[in-house]
Amino acid sequence: MKKLKVDPELFEIVRGLLVAPRTLTAKTATAIAINLDVDDPINGIGSDKVAALEEYEAELLFSPLFTPTDKERRLCEQALSPDGINSDTLDELYEQLLQAELSCPVVYGLASGSLKIPAIIIDRYVRLLGLTSKVSERIVSLLESAVEQENRHWAFSLARRPVWRSSSSCELLAICLEKMVEKSSFSAEKMDFLTGFVRTYRPPAANLLLTSLKNMVDSYHKDQDHPVYNRNLAKKQENSLMPLSCSKEVRAKRVAMADSLLADFS
């Protein structure tokens, strides 16, 4: 008998995330209705037409509903070591989830139905969770010295993000964490900001990171009266490429995080 490699806790966490209720946006509902040739998207997802889709069609239709969020990645940390899991265990996790024949509730307006989750969606979801990403020993040591217990899962989840996988970016993270440890200034929120900032600007070294941070702060200060002409656009851009056209609250938070990082190096 084949020995199971998947931690039961990890299986239950990922299974729970997959079967959690989903809400259709108008855009996704329209795409489902058109591609399944139905008047009601809720009726469509409960029909045999979903099983008849090609893999690429199912992925295009349902991936907006099954893309892991930062919060979902964070929940998986409860069952992960810093080394993560290997590719064989990831494959076995996928197979176990597939055998479970998972379905999830889907809501659109006042209507609701049930979607049998396609195999390609399960495969895509578990791979995007980043469960096989390893946190280097140096980063582990620094985080253990810096992070408070209640934010441990958040910090380790951030350390697994693709932006930190190269040797140069890992070195940059280590330098920043060392500064935070020295100043006793670590916060998971600041590490979250740093992760997003480096993902956007790709500074290859600490000095260029500091220059980019200073430039962002200066641009916000110089353009502090810049009007936002479209409220919906501003909301959409809050988590995009550090735009000028965002709310004062978002700017203030970014400036505070950037100033804190700059202070770590002062």
Helices and strands as residue ranges (DSSP letters): H 8-18, E 22-23, H 26-36, H 41-45, H 55-62, G 63-65, H 70-76, G 77-79, H 87-99, E 103-108, E 111-116, H 119-128, H 137-146, G 149-151, H 152-159, G 162-164, H 167-183, H 188-201, H 206-222, H 231-237, H 248-264
